[in-house]
Amino acid sequence: MPGPMHNRALGKSTVKDGKKTFKRLFKEVFSGKAKLKLAIVLVCIVISSFVTVFVSNMIETLIDEYITPMITGRMTDFVSLGHAIIRWALIMLVGVLSVYCYSRIMVTVAQDALMNIRNKMFRKLEKLPISYYDQTQHGATMSLFTNDVDTLQQMISQSLVGVLSSMFTVIMVLAAMIRNSWKLTLVVLAATALMFYLTGLIAKKSGKNFVSQQANLARVNGFIEEMINGSKVVKVFCHEGESEKDFDTINEELCKTMTKAGGYSNVMGPVSMNIGNIQYVLLVFVGSAICLLGGGFAAGYTVGMLAAFLQLSRSFSNPVSQITQQANFVLMALAGAERIFAFLDMKDEVDNGYVSLVNCTTDADGNVVESDQRTGQWAWKHPHTDGSPVTYTPVRGDIEMHDVDFGYNQEKIVLHDITLYAKPGQKIAFVGSTGAGKTTITNLLNRFYDIQDGKIRFDGININKIKKDDLRHSLGMILQDTHLFSGTIMENIRFGKLDATDEEVIEAAKLANAHDFIMMMPDGYNTMIENDGEGLSQGQRQLLSIARAAVCNPPVLVMDEATSSIDTHTEALVQSGMDRLMEGRTVFVIAHRLSTVRNSNCIMVLDHGRIIERGTHDELIAQQGTYYKLYTGAFELE
């Protein structure tokens, strides 16, 4: 195996740079057309904040200019009061509409941003090297697309606009409070400072636990995904009890971190609310005392002003409280965003190749000529850095490996001095116990991994010079573990060649001996496949896999334990399809059943990453070495 399972891109325990993450997230959300929407949102927020201040100051006008004169009998003009109330109602309606507008706009901004982020993540998923998939739990990756992205939705659509609205409201209300009474404003600011201090302490502890919560949530998802995929193995070996214990352990860890994060975050609301209540009581006491004392110190203080200021204090403390409460969602979103950005920042699969695969024809003089049309003939287009003309090498399937050393890391080399030659049309077989290096060799042919030393040549060209996509287009893979995608049988076979016609797909199915069973399906080639071919036998899935390789018509074919998991009767049908597919191609075969490799041009026996024997079946039998002992049953493959 390439190494221990890990989640190196998926977050650890703390938000390393919250400010940097927030700036990047803000830029990610408000890019392109979203900038104009942000401008509209800000205008609506300013209008809403203005209405909030107006409503509070309206109380002073209502009490001092209308209610008090009416109580004292100095005024009985209800018409003016009615007109004032209508004006106030209209202004309040404008505020309601502004809140509605920016809320709706932020929903669209959030969904567009999440769609773009998911698109970027999926594109990144397609560009990552095979080593990422080998070393990272699939469930942990899925957690990025679900749990971590969901944390962003709450922040973008609600928390972010709530914080912006609260900030504008706080600024405008603060200005109104200072205008009304700077003395009472000092009381409000003192209570607010205490509120920020206490909630800041809580947020610091809460933030760490939110990051741990997201990481542990990924672990739980990864474990569940593994158990679902291995459900049959779990039942066969009666491992349910141990699986439950393991799940209980990681689930308990998730519960602890979620409890801590939720415990701290849930305290924020009551703390800020109660400080706001204490502040309100202090304002009533101080304001009433000033009014009662009278004199120059109380100049400008009226019942209406005091009532208006109390309302302003509510309009000030509530947004401040909202900011502290929304901090929980912001912290959770930053934890998710950091994990997402760490994933997006992972290095793409490196491809420095410049030799490409092109359609070609042969002119009257026998020269290879590039063609824009699909010709069924392929060539390697090789530009040269020294300025010499581009050369075209026909794709034949001539594979060579010279003194190849390879290790998944520099400290542990798993292949040593591998040298082999596969001429066009030859069948090369690899035999050896599990872990001997058979599959690793085929992975190197695809450049899923790059070698530490030596050379691998394809038609005389170093494969490091060939673009990876073009190299892989020239190789067909038939694996033991087939994978079928949700879609029709036709679409699954066409996966090997997306521009294949229906006729080419049917011809490939006939070549693979799959046509007959396909025609027995309810809708033939249009039969839908779901859940990785649920309802199909292993042999039928393997035949579709062979057809998928056949439709791309590769010059080189790799078969990795393609018949090891099917019965002998089905194997004969599958083997027949593979034999027809292998005609005229360079073929690499990995097989446990030695009967399937007898007709190979060369059989190579591997042990601990070294080729210890090579030759035809008859030559190796005559040597009476490891292969002879394996074939006669003296040894068994592990």
C-alpha positions in Angstrom: 0.0 0.0 0.0 1.2 3.6 -0.7 1.2 4.4 3.0 -1.1 4.9 5.9 -4.6 6.4 5.5 -4.6 10.0 6.3 -6.5 13.3 5.9 -3.6 15.7 5.3 -5.6 18.2 3.3 -8.7 18.0 5.4 -7.9 20.1 8.4 -6.3 19.4 11.8 -7.2 21.2 15.0 -7.0 25.0 14.8 -7.8 27.8 12.4 -4.2 29.0 11.7 -5.0 32.4 10.1 -8.7 33.3 10.5 -8.2 36.8 9.0 -6.5 35.4 5.9 -9.1 32.7 5.5 -12.0 35.2 5.9 -10.4 37.5 3.2 -10.1 34.6 0.8 -13.6 33.5 1.4 -15.0 37.0 1.0 -13.1 37.3 -2.3 -14.4 33.9 -3.3 -18.0 34.8 -2.6 -18.1 38.3 -3.9 -16.5 38.0 -7.3 -17.8 38.8 -10.8 -21.5 39.8 -10.8 -21.7 39.2 -7.1 -19.9 42.6 -6.6 -22.9 44.5 -7.9 -25.2 42.4 -5.7 -23.0 43.2 -2.7 -23.3 46.9 -3.5 -27.1 46.6 -3.7 -27.0 44.7 -0.4 -25.0 47.4 1.3 -27.4 50.1 0.1 -30.3 48.2 1.5 -28.5 47.6 4.8 -27.8 51.3 5.1 -31.5 52.1 4.5 -32.5 49.5 7.0 -30.1 50.9 9.6 -31.3 54.4 9.0 -34.9 53.3 9.5 -33.9 51.6 12.8 -32.5 54.9 14.1 -35.5 56.8 12.7 -37.9 54.5 14.5 -36.1 55.0 17.8 -36.0 58.8 17.5 -39.6 58.8 16.4 -40.5 57.9 20.0 -39.0 61.2 21.3 -41.1 63.1 18.8 -44.2 61.1 19.5 -44.0 61.7 23.3 -42.7 65.2 23.4 -44.6 66.7 20.5 -47.9 64.8 20.5 -48.6 62.7 23.6 -47.4 65.1 26.3 -49.2 68.1 24.8 -52.4 66.1 24.5 -52.1 64.9 28.2 -51.6 68.4 29.4 -54.4 69.7 27.2 -52.2 72.0 25.1 -53.0 70.2 21.8 -55.9 68.2 20.4 -54.7 68.0 16.7 -55.3 64.4 15.8 -55.0 65.1 12.1 -51.3 66.1 12.5 -50.7 63.0 14.6 -52.4 60.9 11.9 -50.2 62.4 9.2 -47.1 61.8 11.2 -48.0 58.2 11.9 -48.6 57.6 8.2 -45.2 59.1 7.3 -43.5 56.9 9.9 -45.4 53.9 8.6 -44.2 54.5 5.1 -40.6 54.9 6.2 -40.9 51.7 8.3 -42.3 50.0 5.2 -39.2 51.1 3.2 -37.1 49.5 5.9 -39.0 46.2 5.7 -38.7 46.1 1.9 -34.9 46.8 2.2 -34.5 43.9 4.6 -36.5 41.7 2.3 -34.4 42.7 -0.7 -31.0 42.1 0.8 -32.1 38.9 2.4 -33.3 37.5 -1.0 -30.2 38.8 -2.8 -27.9 37.1 -0.2 -29.7 33.8 -0.7 -28.8 33.9 -4.4 -25.3 35.1 -3.7 -24.8 32.2 -1.2 -26.1 29.5 -3.6 -24.1 30.8 -6.5 -21.0 31.0 -4.4 -21.5 27.4 -3.0 -22.1 26.1 -6.6 -18.9 27.7 -7.7 -16.9 26.4 -4.7 -18.3 22.9 -5.3 -17.4 23.1 -9.0 -13.9 24.1 -8.1 -13.6 21.3 -5.6 -14.8 18.7 -8.1 -12.4 20.0 -10.8 -9.6 19.8 -8.1 -10.8 16.2 -7.4 -10.2 15.4 -11.1 -6.7 16.9 -11.1 -5.3 15.3 -8.0 -2.8 12.4 -8.4 -3.8 8.8 -7.7 -1.7 9.0 -4.5 -4.3 11.3 -2.9 -7.1 8.7 -3.4 -4.8 6.0 -2.1 -4.0 7.8 1.0 -7.2 9.6 1.9 -10.5 8.2 3.2 -13.2 8.7 0.6 -15.7 9.6 3.4 -13.4 12.3 4.6 -13.3 13.8 1.1 -17.1 13.6 0.9 -17.3 15.5 4.2 -15.7 18.4 2.5 -18.5 18.5 -0.1 -21.3 18.2 2.4 -20.6 19.2 6.0 -17.9 21.8 5.3 -19.7 23.4 2.4 -22.9 23.5 4.5 -21.2 25.6 7.1 -20.5 28.2 4.5 -24.1 28.4 3.4 -25.2 29.4 6.9 -22.5 32.1 7.1 -22.9 33.5 3.6 -26.7 33.7 3.5 -27.4 34.7 7.1 -24.4 35.3 9.4 -22.5 37.5 7.0 -25.4 39.8 6.1 -26.4 39.8 9.8 -23.0 41.0 10.9 -22.9 43.7 8.2 -26.3 44.9 9.0 -25.5 44.9 12.7 -22.3 46.8 12.1 -24.0 49.6 10.1 -26.8 49.7 12.6 -24.4 50.0 15.5 -22.5 52.9 13.9 -25.6 54.8 13.0 -27.3 54.2 16.4 -24.0 55.2 18.2 -24.0 58.5 16.4 -27.7 59.0 17.3 -27.0 58.2 21.0 -24.1 60.6 21.2 -26.2 63.3 19.6 -29.0 62.7 22.2 -26.8 62.2 25.3 -23.1 61.6 25.5 -23.3 60.9 29.2 -25.7 58.0 28.8 -23.7 56.8 25.8 -20.7 56.2 28.1 -22.8 53.8 30.1 -23.7 51.9 26.9 -20.1 51.8 25.8 -18.9 50.5 29.1 -21.4 47.6 29.1 -20.6 46.9 25.4 -16.8 46.7 26.2 -17.6 44.2 29.0 -19.8 42.2 26.6 -17.0 42.0 23.9 -14.4 41.0 26.5 -16.4 38.1 27.8 -17.7 36.9 24.5 -14.2 37.2 23.1 -12.9 34.8 25.7 -15.7 32.4 24.9 -15.2 32.7 21.1 -11.5 31.8 21.5 -12.4 28.5 23.2 -15.3 27.9 20.9 -13.3 28.4 17.7 -10.8 25.7 18.5 -13.6 23.2 19.2 -15.4 24.1 16.0 -12.3 23.2 13.9 -11.9 19.9 15.9 -15.6 19.3 15.4 -15.3 19.5 11.6 -12.2 17.2 11.5 -13.9 14.6 13.7 -17.0 14.8 11.6 -14.9 13.9 8.6 -13.5 10.9 10.5 -17.0 9.7 11.3 -18.1 10.0 7.7 -14.9 8.3 6.5 -15.5 5.4 8.9 -19.2 5.0 7.9 -18.2 5.0 4.2 -15.7 2.2 4.9 -18.2 0.2 6.8 -20.8 0.5 4.1 -18.4 -0.5 1.4 -17.2 -3.4 3.5 -20.6 -4.5 4.9 -20.3 -8.0 3.5 -16.9 -8.5 4.9 -18.1 -7.2 8.3 -20.9 -9.7 8.3 -18.9 -12.6 7.0 -16.3 -12.3 9.7 -18.9 -11.4 12.4 -17.1 -8.1 13.0 -20.2 -6.1 13.9 -19.3 -5.9 17.6 -15.8 -4.6 16.9 -17.1 -2.2 14.3 -19.6 -0.8 16.8 -16.9 -0.3 19.4 -14.6 1.5 16.9 -17.5 3.7 15.8 -18.5 4.4 19.4 -14.9 5.6 20.0 -14.8 8.1 17.1 -18.4 9.1 17.6 -17.8 9.8 21.3 -14.8 12.0 20.3 -17.1 13.9 17.9 -19.7 14.2 20.6 -17.2 15.7 23.0 -15.9 18.3 20.6 -19.5 19.2 19.5 -20.5 19.5 23.1 -17.6 21.8 23.9 -18.2 23.9 20.8 -21.9 24.0 21.3 -21.6 24.6 25.1 -19.3 27.6 24.6 -21.4 29.0 21.7 -24.7 28.6 23.5 -23.3 30.6 26.4 -22.6 33.6 24.2 -26.3 34.5 23.6 -27.4 34.5 27.3 -24.2 36.4 28.3 -24.7 39.2 25.8 -28.4 39.3 26.3 -28.1 39.6 30.1 -25.4 42.2 29.9 -27.8 44.1 27.6 -30.5 43.8 30.2 -28.2 45.1 32.9 -27.2 48.0 30.7 -30.9 48.8 30.1 -31.5 48.9 33.9 -28.5 51.2 34.4 -29.7 53.5 31.7 -33.1 53.8 33.3 -31.6 54.5 36.7 -29.0 57.0 35.5 -31.4 58.7 33.1 -34.2 59.0 35.7 -31.7 60.4 38.2 -30.6 63.0 35.8 -34.1 64.0 35.0 -35.1 64.2 38.6 -32.0 66.2 39.6 -32.8 68.8 37.0 -30.7 71.9 36.7 -28.1 72.6 34.0 -26.8 69.0 34.2 -30.2 67.8 33.0 -30.6 70.4 30.2 -32.2 68.8 27.1 -33.4 65.7 29.0 -37.1 65.1 28.5 -39.2 62.0 29.0 -39.4 61.6 25.2 -35.6 61.9 24.9 -35.0 59.3 27.7 -37.6 56.9 26.1 -36.0 57.4 22.7 -32.5 56.8 24.1 -33.6 53.6 25.9 -35.0 52.4 22.5 -31.7 53.4 20.9 -29.8 51.4 23.5 -31.9 48.4 22.6 -31.2 49.1 18.9 -27.5 49.2 19.8 -27.2 46.2 22.2 -29.3 43.9 20.1 -27.0 44.2 17.0 -23.9 43.9 19.2 -25.4 40.8 20.8 -26.2 39.5 17.3 -22.6 40.0 16.2 -21.3 37.9 19.1 -23.9 35.2 18.5 -23.2 35.1 14.7 -19.5 34.7 15.6 -20.3 31.0 16.3 -21.4 30.4 12.8 -18.5 32.5 11.4 -16.0 30.4 13.4 -17.6 27.2 12.2 -17.6 28.5 8.6 -13.9 29.5 8.9 -13.1 26.1 10.1 -14.9 24.5 7.1 -13.4 27.1 4.7 -9.9 26.4 5.9 -10.3 22.7 5.2 -11.8 23.5 1.8 -9.0 25.9 0.9 -6.4 23.4 2.1 -8.0 20.9 -0.3 -8.1 23.4 -3.2 -4.5 24.3 -2.6 -3.2 20.8 -2.9 -0.8 20.3 -5.7 -2.3 19.0 -9.0 -0.9 16.0 -10.7 2.3 17.2 -12.3 2.5 16.7 -16.1 5.5 18.0 -18.0 4.9 15.9 -21.0 4.9 17.5 -24.5 4.5 14.4 -26.8 0.9 14.0 -27.8 -1.3 11.3 -29.3 -2.8 12.3 -32.7 -4.8 10.7 -35.5 -2.7 10.0 -38.5 -2.6 8.5 -42.0 0.1 7.2 -44.3 0.9 9.1 -47.5 2.0 7.5 -50.8 5.6 7.6 -49.7 4.9 5.8 -46.5 5.3 8.8 -44.3 3.1 9.4 -41.3 0.9 12.4 -41.7 -1.2 14.0 -38.9 -5.0 14.1 -39.6 -7.8 16.1 -38.1 -10.2 13.3 -38.8 -10.7 10.0 -36.9 -8.7 7.5 -38.9 -8.3 4.5 -36.5 -4.5 5.0 -36.8 -2.5 6.8 -34.1 1.0 8.4 -33.9 3.1 10.1 -31.2 3.6 13.7 -32.2 7.0 14.6 -30.9 8.1 18.3 -31.1 11.8 19.0 -30.5 13.3 21.7 -28.4 16.3 22.1 -30.7 14.2 23.5 -33.5 14.3 20.3 -35.6 11.0 19.3 -37.4 8.3 17.6 -35.5 8.5 13.8 -35.9 5.6 11.3 -35.9 6.1 7.8 -34.5 3.4 5.3 -35.2 1.8 3.8 -32.0 2.8 0.2 -32.0 2.8 -0.8 -28.3 6.5 -1.4 -27.9 7.2 -1.1 -24.1 10.6 -1.2 -22.4 11.6 -0.8 -18.8 15.3 -0.3 -18.0 16.7 -0.7 -14.4 13.6 0.8 -12.8 13.6 1.5 -9.1 10.4 2.8 -7.4 9.1 3.5 -3.9 6.0 5.2 -2.7 8.4 7.2 -0.6 12.2 7.7 -0.8 12.8 5.6 2.4 11.1 2.4 1.2 11.9 1.2 -2.3 9.4 -1.5 -3.4 10.7 -2.2 -6.9 14.3 -3.0 -7.6 16.2 -3.1 -11.0 13.1 -4.0 -13.1 14.0 -4.5 -16.7 11.6 -6.0 -19.3 10.7 -5.7 -22.9 7.3 -6.1 -24.5 7.2 -6.1 -28.3 4.1 -5.2 -30.2 1.6 -8.0 -30.0 3.3 -9.8 -27.2 1.6 -11.0 -24.0 3.7 -10.5 -20.8 2.5 -12.1 -17.6 3.4 -11.2 -14.0 3.2 -13.9 -11.3 4.0 -13.6 -7.7 2.5 -13.3 -4.2 0.6 -10.4 -2.9 2.8 -7.4 -2.4 5.5 -8.7 -4.9 5.0 -5.6 -7.0 2.9 -6.8 -9.9 0.2 -4.1 -9.8 2.8 -1.5 -9.0 4.5 -2.1 -12.4 1.3 -1.5 -14.3 0.7 1.7 -12.2 4.0 2.9 -13.4 3.1 2.3 -17.0 0.1 4.7 -16.5 2.3 7.1 -14.7 0.0 7.0 -11.7 3.4 7.3 -9.9 6.8 8.4 -11.2 9.9 6.2 -10.8 12.9 7.1 -8.7 15.4 5.7 -11.2 15.6 4.0 -14.6 13.7 4.5 -17.8 10.3 3.5 -19.2 9.9 3.8 -22.9 6.8 3.6 -25.1 7.6 3.1 -28.8 11.1 4.4 -28.0 9.9 7.5 -26.2 10.5 8.1 -22.6 7.0 8.2 -21.0 8.0 11.2 -18.9 7.9 13.1 -22.2 4.4 11.9 -23.1 1.4 13.9 -21.8 -0.3 11.8 -19.2 -3.8 12.0 -20.7 -2.4 10.9 -24.1 -0.4 8.1 -22.5 -3.5 6.8 -20.7 -5.6 7.0 -23.8 -3.2 4.5 -25.4 -3.6 2.0 -22.5 -6.6 -0.1 -21.7 -7.2 -1.3 -18.2 -9.3 -4.3 -17.1 -9.2 -4.6 -13.3 -10.4 -7.2 -10.8 -12.6 -4.6 -9.1 -14.9 -3.4 -11.9 -16.7 -0.1 -11.4 -19.9 0.7 -13.2 -21.4 4.2 -13.1 -25.0 5.2 -12.8 -26.4 5.3 -16.3 -27.3 3.0 -19.1 -25.2 0.0 -20.3 -24.5 2.0 -23.5 -23.2 4.9 -21.5 -21.0 2.7 -19.3 -19.4 1.0 -22.3 -19.0 4.4 -24.1 -17.0 5.6 -21.0 -14.0 4.1 -22.7 -14.5 6.3 -25.7 -16.9 9.2 -25.2 -17.3 9.9 -29.0 -18.0 6.2 -29.9 -21.0 5.6 -32.0 -23.8 3.2 -31.0 -22.5 0.8 -33.6 -19.0 0.9 -32.2 -20.3 0.2 -28.7 -22.3 -2.8 -29.9 -19.3 -4.1 -31.8 -17.2 -3.8 -28.6 -19.8 -5.6 -26.6 -19.9 -8.4 -29.2 -16.1 -8.6 -29.1 -16.2 -9.0 -25.3 -19.0 -11.6 -25.4 -21.3 -9.2 -23.6 -23.8 -8.6 -26.4 -26.0 -11.7 -25.7 -26.6 -11.0 -22.0 -27.2 -7.3 -22.7 -29.9 -8.1 -25.2 -31.6 -10.2 -22.5 -31.8 -7.2 -20.2 -35.2 -5.4 -20.0 -34.2 -2.4 -22.2 -31.1 -3.9 -23.8 -28.3 -1.3 -24.1 -30.6 1.3 -22.6 -31.0 -0.7 -19.4 -30.2 1.6 -16.4 -27.4 0.5 -14.1 -27.3 1.8 -10.5 -25.3 1.1 -7.3 -22.2 -0.1 -9.2 -24.1 -2.7 -11.2 -26.4 -4.0 -8.6 -28.4 -6.8 -10.1 -25.6 -7.9 -12.4 -23.4 -10.9 -11.7 -19.6 -10.4 -11.2 -19.0 -12.0 -14.6 -21.5 -9.7 -16.4 -19.8 -6.7 -14.8 -16.5 -8.0 -15.9 -17.7 -8.4 -19.5 -18.9 -4.8 -19.5 -15.5 -3.8 -18.2 -13.9 -5.7 -21.1 -16.3 -4.0 -23.6 -15.4 -0.6 -22.2 -11.7 -1.4 -22.8 -12.5 -2.7 -26.3 -14.3 0.3 -27.5 -11.3 2.6 -26.9 -9.2 0.1 -29.1 -5.9 0.6 -27.2 -2.6 -0.6 -28.5 -1.6 -1.8 -25.0 -3.8 -3.6 -22.6 -3.3 -4.2 -18.9 -5.3 -7.0 -17.1 -5.0 -7.0 -13.4 -6.5 -10.2 -11.8 -9.4 -9.8 -14.3 -10.8 -13.3 -13.7 -9.8 -14.0 -10.1 -13.2 -13.3 -8.6 -15.4 -15.2 -11.0 -16.3 -18.9 -11.3 -14.6 -21.3 -13.7 -17.6 -21.5 -16.1 -17.9 -17.7 -16.3 -14.2 -17.4 -16.6 -14.2 -19.3 -19.8 -16.7 -16.8 -21.3 -14.7 -13.9 -20.0 -11.4 -15.4 -21.1 -12.8 -15.9 -24.6 -13.8 -12.2 -24.7 -10.3 -11.2 -23.4 -8.5 -13.4 -25.9 -10.4 -11.7 -28.8 -9.6 -8.3 -27.3 -5.9 -9.2 -26.9 -5.3 -10.1 -30.5 -2.7 -7.9 -32.1 -2.1 -5.9 -28.9 0.7 -5.7 -26.4 -0.8 -7.2 -23.2 0.3 -7.2 -19.6 -1.5 -9.8 -17.5 -1.5 -10.2 -13.7 -3.1 -13.5 -12.7 -3.3 -15.8 -9.7 -4.6 -18.6 -11.9 -1.5 -19.8 -13.7 -3.6 -21.6 -16.3 -4.5 -18.2 -17.8 -0.9 -17.3 -18.5 0.5 -20.5 -20.1 0.3 -19.0 -23.6 2.2 -15.8 -22.6 5.3 -14.9 -24.7 7.1 -14.2 -21.4 6.2 -15.0 -17.8 8.0 -13.0 -15.1 8.0 -14.2 -11.5 8.3 -11.4 -8.9 9.3 -11.6 -5.3 9.7 -8.6 -3.0 9.9 -6.2 -5.9 12.5 -8.1 -7.9 12.2 -10.3 -11.1 13.6 -13.6 -10.0 12.6 -15.7 -13.0 11.6 -15.0 -16.6 10.8 -17.1 -19.7 8.0 -19.0 -21.4 5.8 -21.5 -19.6 7.9 -24.4 -20.9 11.2 -22.7 -20.1 10.2 -22.0 -16.6 8.8 -25.5 -16.0 12.1 -26.9 -17.3 14.1 -24.7 -14.8 12.0 -26.3 -12.0 12.3 -23.1 -9.9 9.7 -21.0 -8.2 7.3 -21.0 -11.1 7.5 -24.8 -11.4 6.7 -25.2 -7.7 3.8 -22.8 -8.0 2.4 -24.5 -11.1 2.8 -28.0 -9.6 1.3 -26.9 -6.3 4.5 -27.3 -4.2 4.1 -23.5 -3.5 0.9 -21.5 -3.3 0.5 -17.9 -4.0 -0.4 -15.8 -1.0 
